[in-house]
Amino acid sequence: MVSRRRFVKLSAVAAAIPLFSQVNLVSSASAAAMAKVPTDDPAAVALKYVEVATTATRTDKMGVAGSEQICGNCRFYKDSETPEWGGCTLFQNRLVAKEGWCVGWVPTA
Ligand code: SF4
């Protein structure tokens, strides 16, 4: 027979297990979102993503000269805690270089 004290302890542990699992899932998702986009990632290759915009052939787009296009002034770029890197919605919020570029570049509104 399980004592009342032991039952309360076991119940508390059982209740905490799903909470730990959820925390783990959230932190895994955050870690994935905060990973840098490798330049050899298939999506990066398809979008011709580079970490240094000046190394890409950028053509004028939407009235903005190619030479002025960088991730940092793209509509899909979101600042992060790291000044040189930010999340890109085109890459599932993974990090791209602020001075980078890809063919998906669109000026900020
Ligand atoms: S969509 Fe914009 S922010 Fe994202 S990689 Fe391309 S240029 Fe950079």
Residues whose N, C-alpha, C, O or C-beta is under 5 A from the ligand:
A	BS01	SF4	I70 C71 C74 F76 Y77 C88 L90 V96 G100 W101 C102 G104 W105
